[in-house]
Amino acid sequence: MWDNFSDDLQAAAHKLEQCLMQFAEFTLSQEQLTKWLKDVERAMTQHTELKSSLQEKRAQLQVICHCLPAI
């Protein structure tokens, strides 16, 4: 009886450790994604202010098109 309880307890502890490791990996990935999204948002904000001349607008379009593959 106690042997079964001890085995079950060890198995539960092992599963809990695995879950904690997976959660830590998930948290790290989430932080990296959040940082990337903020960086992209910052970059797009810098390049989306209104321009007055057609030449400035074309240059702005080229910069945005260049950024799109990264997104």
FIKOLZA-1660 file (N, C-alpha, C; in steps of 0.1 Angstrom, whole numbers, plus 5000, padded with zeros to 4 digits):
% residues 71
   i   px   py   pz ch aa at
   1 5008 4988 5000  A  M  N
   1 5000 5000 5000  A  M CA
   1 5009 5013 5000  A  M  C
   2 5018 5013 5009  A  W  N
   2 5027 5025 5010  A  W CA
   2 5036 5026 4998  A  W  C
   3 5040 5014 4992  A  D  N
   3 5049 5014 4981  A  D CA
   3 5041 5020 4969  A  D  C
   4 5029 5017 4967  A  N  N
   4 5021 5022 4956  A  N CA
   4 5019 5037 4958  A  N  C
   5 5017 5041 4970  A  F  N
   5 5015 5056 4973  A  F CA
   5 5028 5063 4970  A  F  C
   6 5039 5058 4974  A  S  N
   6 5052 5064 4971  A  S CA
   6 5055 5065 4957  A  S  C
   7 5052 5054 4949  A  D  N
   7 5054 5054 4935  A  D CA
   7 5045 5065 4928  A  D  C
   8 5032 5065 4932  A  D  N
   8 5023 5075 4927  A  D CA
   8 5027 5089 4930  A  D  C
   9 5032 5091 4942  A  L  N
   9 5037 5104 4946  A  L CA
   9 5049 5109 4938  A  L  C
  10 5058 5100 4935  A  Q  N
  10 5070 5103 4927  A  Q CA
  10 5066 5106 4913  A  Q  C
  11 5057 5098 4907  A  A  N
  11 5052 5100 4894  A  A CA
  11 5045 5114 4893  A  A  C
  12 5037 5118 4903  A  A  N
  12 5031 5131 4903  A  A CA
  12 5041 5142 4904  A  A  C
  13 5051 5140 4912  A  A  N
  13 5062 5150 4913  A  A CA
  13 5069 5152 4900  A  A  C
  14 5072 5141 4893  A  H  N
  14 5079 5141 4880  A  H CA
  14 5070 5149 4870  A  H  C
  15 5057 5146 4869  A  K  N
  15 5049 5153 4860  A  K CA
  15 5048 5168 4863  A  K  C
  16 5047 5171 4876  A  L  N
  16 5047 5185 4880  A  L CA
  16 5060 5192 4876  A  L  C
  17 5071 5186 4877  A  E  N
  17 5084 5192 4873  A  E CA
  17 5084 5194 4858  A  E  C
  18 5079 5185 4850  A  Q  N
  18 5078 5186 4836  A  Q CA
  18 5069 5198 4832  A  Q  C
  19 5058 5199 4839  A  C  N
  19 5048 5210 4836  A  C CA
  19 5055 5223 4839  A  C  C
  20 5062 5224 4850  A  L  N
  20 5069 5236 4854  A  L CA
  20 5079 5240 4844  A  L  C
  21 5086 5231 4839  A  M  N
  21 5096 5233 4828  A  M CA
  21 5090 5238 4815  A  M  C
  22 5079 5232 4812  A  Q  N
  22 5072 5236 4800  A  Q CA
  22 5066 5250 4801  A  Q  C
  23 5061 5253 4813  A  F  N
  23 5056 5266 4816  A  F CA
  23 5067 5277 4815  A  F  C
  24 5078 5274 4820  A  A  N
  24 5090 5283 4819  A  A CA
  24 5094 5286 4805  A  A  C
  25 5094 5275 4797  A  E  N
  25 5097 5277 4782  A  E CA
  25 5086 5285 4776  A  E  C
  26 5074 5283 4779  A  F  N
  26 5063 5290 4773  A  F CA
  26 5064 5305 4777  A  F  C
  27 5067 5308 4790  A  T  N
  27 5068 5322 4794  A  T CA
  27 5080 5329 4787  A  T  C
  28 5091 5322 4785  A  L  N
  28 5102 5328 4778  A  L CA
  28 5098 5331 4763  A  L  C
  29 5091 5321 4757  A  S  N
  29 5087 5323 4743  A  S CA
  29 5077 5335 4742  A  S  C
  30 5068 5336 4752  A  Q  N
  30 5058 5347 4752  A  Q CA
  30 5065 5360 4754  A  Q  C
  31 5075 5361 4762  A  E  N
  31 5083 5373 4764  A  E CA
  31 5090 5377 4751  A  E  C
  32 5096 5367 4744  A  Q  N
  32 5103 5370 4732  A  Q CA
  32 5093 5375 4721  A  Q  C
  33 5081 5369 4721  A  L  N
  33 5071 5373 4711  A  L CA
  33 5067 5388 4714  A  L  C
  34 5064 5390 4727  A  T  N
  34 5060 5404 4731  A  T CA
  34 5070 5414 4727  A  T  C
  35 5083 5411 4729  A  K  N
  35 5094 5421 4726  A  K CA
  35 5094 5423 4711  A  K  C
  36 5093 5412 4703  A  W  N
  36 5093 5413 4688  A  W CA
  36 5081 5422 4684  A  W  C
  37 5070 5419 4689  A  L  N
  37 5058 5427 4685  A  L CA
  37 5060 5442 4688  A  L  C
  38 5065 5445 4700  A  K  N
  38 5068 5459 4703  A  K CA
  38 5078 5465 4694  A  K  C
  39 5088 5457 4690  A  D  N
  39 5098 5462 4681  A  D CA
  39 5092 5465 4667  A  D  C
  40 5084 5456 4663  A  V  N
  40 5078 5458 4650  A  V CA
  40 5068 5470 4650  A  V  C
  41 5061 5471 4661  A  E  N
  41 5051 5482 4662  A  E CA
  41 5059 5496 4663  A  E  C
  42 5070 5496 4670  A  R  N
  42 5078 5508 4671  A  R CA
  42 5084 5512 4657  A  R  C
  43 5089 5502 4650  A  A  N
  43 5094 5504 4637  A  A CA
  43 5083 5509 4627  A  A  C
  44 5072 5503 4628  A  M  N
  44 5061 5507 4619  A  M CA
  44 5056 5521 4622  A  M  C
  45 5056 5525 4635  A  T  N
  45 5052 5538 4639  A  T CA
  45 5061 5548 4634  A  T  C
  46 5074 5545 4634  A  Q  N
  46 5084 5555 4630  A  Q CA
  46 5083 5558 4615  A  Q  C
  47 5078 5548 4607  A  H  N
  47 5077 5549 4593  A  H CA
  47 5063 5552 4588  A  H  C
  48 5054 5554 4596  A  T  N
  48 5040 5556 4591  A  T CA
  48 5035 5571 4594  A  T  C
  49 5044 5579 4598  A  E  N
  49 5039 5593 4600  A  E CA
  49 5036 5599 4586  A  E  C
  50 5027 5608 4585  A  L  N
  50 5022 5613 4572  A  L CA
  50 5033 5622 4566  A  L  C
  51 5034 5620 4553  A  K  N
  51 5044 5628 4545  A  K CA
  51 5037 5637 4536  A  K  C
  52 5043 5648 4533  A  S  N
  52 5036 5658 4524  A  S CA
  52 5039 5656 4510  A  S  C
  53 5051 5652 4506  A  S  N
  53 5054 5652 4492  A  S CA
  53 5053 5637 4486  A  S  C
  54 5051 5636 4473  A  L  N
  54 5050 5623 4467  A  L CA
  54 5063 5616 4468  A  L  C
  55 5074 5623 4467  A  Q  N
  55 5087 5616 4468  A  Q CA
  55 5089 5610 4482  A  Q  C
  56 5085 5617 4493  A  E  N
  56 5086 5612 4506  A  E CA
  56 5077 5600 4508  A  E  C
  57 5065 5601 4502  A  K  N
  57 5055 5590 4503  A  K CA
  57 5061 5577 4497  A  K  C
  58 5067 5579 4485  A  R  N
  58 5073 5567 4478  A  R CA
  58 5084 5561 4486  A  R  C
  59 5093 5570 4492  A  A  N
  59 5103 5565 4500  A  A CA
  59 5098 5557 4512  A  A  C
  60 5087 5563 4518  A  Q  N
  60 5081 5556 4529  A  Q CA
  60 5075 5543 4525  A  Q  C
  61 5069 5542 4514  A  L  N
  61 5064 5529 4509  A  L CA
  61 5075 5519 4507  A  L  C
  62 5086 5523 4502  A  Q  N
  62 5097 5514 4500  A  Q CA
  62 5102 5508 4513  A  Q  C
  63 5103 5517 4523  A  V  N
  63 5107 5512 4536  A  V CA
  63 5097 5502 4542  A  V  C
  64 5084 5505 4541  A  I  N
  64 5074 5496 4546  A  I CA
  64 5074 5483 4538  A  I  C
  65 5076 5483 4525  A  C  N
  65 5077 5471 4517  A  C CA
  65 5089 5462 4522  A  C  C
  66 5099 5469 4525  A  H  N
  66 5112 5462 4530  A  H CA
  66 5109 5456 4543  A  H  C
  67 5101 5462 4552  A  C  N
  67 5098 5456 4565  A  C CA
  67 5089 5445 4565  A  C  C
  68 5080 5444 4555  A  L  N
  68 5070 5434 4554  A  L CA
  68 5075 5419 4555  A  L  C
  69 5085 5415 4548  A  P  N
  69 5090 5401 4550  A  P CA
  69 5094 5398 4564  A  P  C
  70 5098 5407 4572  A  A  N
  70 5101 5404 4586  A  A CA
  70 5089 5401 4594  A  A  C
  71 5078 5407 4590  A  I  N
  71 5065 5405 4597  A  I CA
  71 5059 5391 4593  A  I  C
% end
